[in-house]
Amino acid sequence: MVIERRVTGTEVSPAEEQVFSSLRPSRLAEYVGQQDLVAKLRITLEAASARGEAVGHILFHGPPGLGKTTLSHIIAQERGSRLVKTSGPSLTRPFDLVGILTDLQAGDVLFIDEIHRMPRPVEEYLYPAMEDFEVDFISQQGPMARSIKINLKRFSVVGATTRPGALSAPLRDRFERVYHVDFYSEDELKIILERSASRLDLSIEPAAAAELARRSRGTPRTANRLLLWVRDFSQARRDGTISHETTREALAMEAVDEAGLDALDRHYLRTIIEQYGGGPVGVEAVAATMNEESDTLVDVIEPYLLRTGFVQRTRGGRRAAPAAYAHLSLQIPEGLQGDLWSAAGESTETGSPAGESG
């Protein structure tokens, strides 16, 4: 079971998301980072406006907390349209989806978060809706069953997923634009933090913003979550100003270290190193040892550790890199002193885990 983490990019509570919604940019001109994506998205929106059409269906994929939901809000705002939000897990029956589709107005943006978790029977109802803007609904059952074709108004689907490889090919092919949302630089996160502090009417030192950016794992949601924690710490234990010293004290209390790793990240690394000799080891074995879900490791913990070079995915499973030993102040095994990861036959792919040993 996952404990509450300040550094996770996933949503934690509706109350927290309500706070974050006030910090989101509402226009592309205000958006920080993802320059190539924003440039392409601007062209897509301007072209749709020039034609007077709904925006083509768009799929955003990338680790949690990087702005996929924010971009869906911006698309609707830029088009002057209504945003209708749902998620894959909440669409348990075809009727759930049909009810939403028939309520959509022309130009509406339907945002489906975690779209890869949508049940296949529900997904099949989405195909004709996206392609032909119609849906065939089966009423009643048995001999009395009959198909009813419902014409829909032209709308746009914006999907978000952390696991694009888990999408079925028919669903993936119905998106006209597929954009990868990447991690942010420290400079970009610093700008985001200073803007968030301004909107929250907080006084933050530039050094404090830089410190938070450095430990925010390239993720805006993590940056804002840490900012809110430091705010609370400063208001309860200091003078309310977010100074560099106060920031370091607050993050130390949350066990967020210099590299942005928390206790769960370090537990993951120590499990591979101490329980499995540094690997390779399958993710299912690591998850069982840690008493966590394997999806949690793949979607929440591993992306940052892979990106920063603490862990490598290989054909045989996960391996702890020399950087992980050094970060944990553990002796690096003699065989890892060299550039082990350039050895022939090793895969350094950091994308989908498809094809790996589980």
N, C-alpha and C positions, 0 to 999 in steps of 0.2 A: 504494500500500500504506500502511495507516494505521500510524503510529508509536504507541508506547505513550504515553498521555496521562493525566496526573493528573486533568484536569478533565472527562474523558469520563464520561458516566453509564452507559455500557455495561459489561458484565462483561468482565474482563480475564483472570483465571485462576481455576481451581477453588480454589487455595490462598487467594487473596485473598477469594473468596466465603465460604470457610469461616470466615475471621476476621469478615467482615461479618455472618454468620449469628448470631454470638454477641452482636452489637450490636443486633439487631432486637428490637423490642417483640413480646411474645407475646400481648398482650391489647389490645382496643380502648381500654380505659381508659388504657393506656400510650402510645397512639399520639399523636404530636404533629403538628398541622397537618391539612389536608383536613377542616375541621370539618363542612361540609355533607355531604360524602361519608360521613364516619364516622357522623353522625347517621342518615342513611338506611340505611346498612349495619347499624347496631345494630337498627333497627326490623325490617329483613328477617330478621336472625338470631333476634331474639326471637319474631317471628311464626312462623317455621319451628319453633322449639323448642316453642312453645305448641301447634302442630298435631301435633307429633311427626313431622314430615316432613323430608326432605332439603331443603337450601337450593336455591332456584331457580338456574338457570344464570346466571352473572354474567360480564360482560365489562368489563375495565379497559383504558382506552386513555389514552395520554399519552407524552411523551418518556421515554427510558430513565433509570433511576436514581431515580425518584420514589416507589417503594414498592409497585409492583404485585405483585411477588413477596412482599413482606412482608405485604400484605393477604391474599394467598391462604393464607399460613401462619396468620394470625390467624383467618380463617374456619374453618379446620380445628380450630384450638386451641379456639376458642369453642364449637364444636359437639362437641368431644371425638371428632373423627373422624381418620382417617388421611389424610395428604396424599400423593398420588401425582403426581410431577412428570415432565413430558416437554416437548418443544418441537416446533414445527411442522417445522423442517428435519430433525429426527431421525426423523420418521414418514414414511419414504420409500415404504413399501408398505402396502396395506390390512391385511396380516397383522400388521404392527407395532402398529397401532391395535387390532385385534381381540384380540390377545394381552393388551393392557393392560386393555381393557374387560371381558373375561371374568374377569379376576383381581380386579376391584373388588368390595368388600364394601358392604353397605347403609350409606349415609351417607357413604361415602368422597368426598373432594374430589379431582377430577382437574384439575390445573393444567397448562395448555398455554401455554407461553411462545411469543412470536412466532407466534401462531396464524395470522396472515395469510400465513405462509410454508408452510403445510401444503399438500401437493400436492392438486389437485382430486379425483383418484380416491380418495384417503384421506379427504378431507373428506366425500365422499358417503356413506361408511360411518358418519360421525359423526351425520348427520341423524337417522336412525331411533333411534340410541342415545340422543340427547338428547330426542327427542320421545316415543318409545314405549318406551324402555328395552329395545330389542331390536335385533338386528343380523342381517342375512341374509348369510351367508358362502358364497361359491361355492367348492366343493371340486373339485379336479381341473380338467381342461380338455377342450374338444372334446366328442365325443358322450357321454363319461362324466361331464361336468360336471353338478353338481346343487346346488341351493340348500339351505343348512341354516340354519334360523332358530334363533338363540340368544337366550334370554331373559336379560336382565341385571338385576342388583339396582339399586335406585334410588340414584343417585349424583348428585353436582353437578359440573358443569364450570365452572371458572373460567379464562377466557381472558385473555391479556394481549397487547396489540399497541401498537406505536408508530405504526402506519399503519392506522387504522380504515377509511379509504376503500378500502384494498386487500382488505378482506374481501368475500366474495361476499354478495349480499343474502340467499340462503337460510340461510347460516350465521349472519349477523348477526341475522336475525329469530328465531332459536331461543334467543337469550339473553333472559331475562326482565328482567334489570336491566343497564343499560349506564351505567358511571360514568367520568367524565373525571377523571384524576389530574393536578392542576395543580402548578406550581412553588410553592416554599415561600418565606415571608418570611424576612428576615434574623433576626428575633427567634426564629422557629420553629427555624431552623437552629442558632442559638446554643444553644438548649435541647438540641437533638439532640447537638451537639458536646460540651457539658458532660456529658451523660449517657454518651456514648460514652467520654469521657476517664475518667469514674468507673469504668466497667466494665473499662477497660484499666489501671486503677490509675495514672493519669497525673495530674500536677499541672499545671493549665492556668490562666493568668490570664484574668480576664473580658475584658480588652482583646484578648488573643490569640484567644479564642473568637469575639469580635465581628469581628476581622480575617478569620479563616477563614470565618465566615459570609458576610461581604461579598463574598468572592472565590469562593464555592462555587456560583455560577450558579443559585441556587434549588433545588439538587439534593442530597438527603441522601447519596447514594452518593459524589458528588464531595466533599462536606464530610468524610465519613469517610476517603476516600482521601487528601485533603490532610492530615488530622489524623495519619494513620499516617506520612506522609512527614515532617512536622514532628517527630513523635516520634523517628523514626530520626535526623534531622539533629541534634536536641537531644542525644540520647544519645551520638552519635558526635563532635560538635563542641562541645557546651556542657555544662551541668551536669544535663541530663535534664529540667529544668523547661521547660514550654512558655510562654515569655514572649512579650510583644508584639514585642520586638526580634528574638528568635530566629525567630518566625513569619515576619516580613517577610524576614529573610535567607534562610530556607529556601524561601519562595515565589519570591524573586528568582532563586535558583539553578535553579528549575524553570521560569522565564520566565512565571510566572502574574502578570499585571499587576493594577493596582488595580481594573479592571473584571471580573476573573476570566477574561480572555482569555489563551490561550496562543499559542505560536508558530504553530500550525496555524490558529487563528482569524485571527490577524493576516495570515498568508499568504493566506487566503481573501479577506480584505478588500482586501489590496494587489493581488491578481490582478484583482478586479473594477475597482479604481480605476486601476491602472497599465497593465493589459493591455487593458482594455475601456472605458477612459474613464469609469469609474463606472457603466456599464450604460445601458440594460438589456441583459442577456445571459442566455442560457439556461443552466440548471444543467449540462447535458451539456458545454457548451463550457468552463465553469469547471472541471468535473471533469477534462476531458481536459488542460487546461493545468496543473492541479495534480498530475496523475498519480494521481488518487484515483477511487474509485467514486462515481457520482452518488448512490447510496443512502446512502453515508457522509455526503455533504454534507447531504442532505435529513433524515436521521434523527439525525445526531450533531452536526454543526456548526451548521446553520441555526437550530434551534429557539431557542437562547439569543440568537443575533444578531438574530433577528426580534423576540423578546420585548423586548430592550433597545433596539431602534430603530436598530441599526447597519446593518441591511439591510432592504429592502422587496421584497416580491414584487409584481410588476405583471403585466399581461397580456403585456407584452413580455419578461418575464424578471426577473432579480434586478438591483436597483440599490443602490448604496452611498448611505446617507443622510448628511447633513451631519455627524452625530455620529461616523461612521466616520472622516471626514477629520480632524475635531478630535482624536479619540482617537489617531490615528497621527501627529499633528502635521504634517498636510499642508494645503496651502492649499485652502480650500473654493472651488470654481469659482463664478464670479459668478452663474451661473444658479441655484445652489443656496442662495443667501443667504437667500431668503425661504422661506415654507412651501410648498415644492415639492409635498409629498405630499398637499396638500389639493386639488390641481388636478383638474379634472374628468377622468373616464376612468381614473384610477389606482385599482388595487385594493390595499387594505392588508390583505387576508386573510392571516392567519398560520396557517391550518390546512392541510388537504390540498392538495398541489400539483396536484390534478386540474384539467385544463382549461388549464394554463399552457403557454407555449412552453417546450419542453425544451432 
